Amino acid sequence: MAGKLKITLVKSMIGRPEKHRKVLRGMGLTRLNRTVELQDTPSIRGMINVVSHLVNAEEKTDEAK
């Protein structure tokens, strides 16, 4: 799990519990349809698991190889 993950916020955080909002802000997702690239670590995977109903996550493929 040394690659990167591409995470996009696809549903609004309005009306969601504060815990979900803090997780999203911690990942750098502040607006709808914003995409961030984060390291693929167990802690990031856990954060994605908490808000999986609000985000789309996919493994980034390295096309330069």
N, C-alpha and C positions, 0 to 999 in steps of 0.2 A: 504494500500500500504506500508506495513512495511517489505516486503520481499526483495529478491535480484533479479537482472536481469543479465542474461548472454548475453554479447554483443560481437559479432565477426565481424571483418572487412572482408568483402568478395569481395569488389571491391577496386581498387587502387584509391588513392587520387590525382594521377597525372592529371593535367589539370583541377582540380576542383577549384572553387572560394576559396579565402583565408579564408572566413568565415567558409566554410565547413572544411577546414584543421584545423582551430583553434578549432572547436567543437570536431573533432576527437582527436586531441592532448589533449584537456581538459578531455576527457574521458579515456585517457591513451592508445589509439589505434595508434600505430606508424608504424606497419608493417602489411602486408597482412596476413590474417588467424590468427591474434592475438586475443585472447579472454580475456575479463576482466569481473569481477563481481562487480557490483555497486549496491548501495542501490536503491530501487524503490521509487524515490521521483518525484514530479511534474517537477522539474528542469531537472532531468535526462531524463524523458519522453519527455520533450520539445527538448532536445538535440538530442534524437533518432529521433524525428519527422523531424528535419532539415536534417539529413543525412540518412533517412530511405532507400534510394536507394543504399546506400553503405554498410549497416550493416544488420546483422541478430540479432534480439533481441528475447529472450525467457525468461519466468519467470523460475527461478530456483526452482525446487521442493525439499523439504527437505525429503530425503528418510529415515532419522534416526528415524522418528516418528513412 
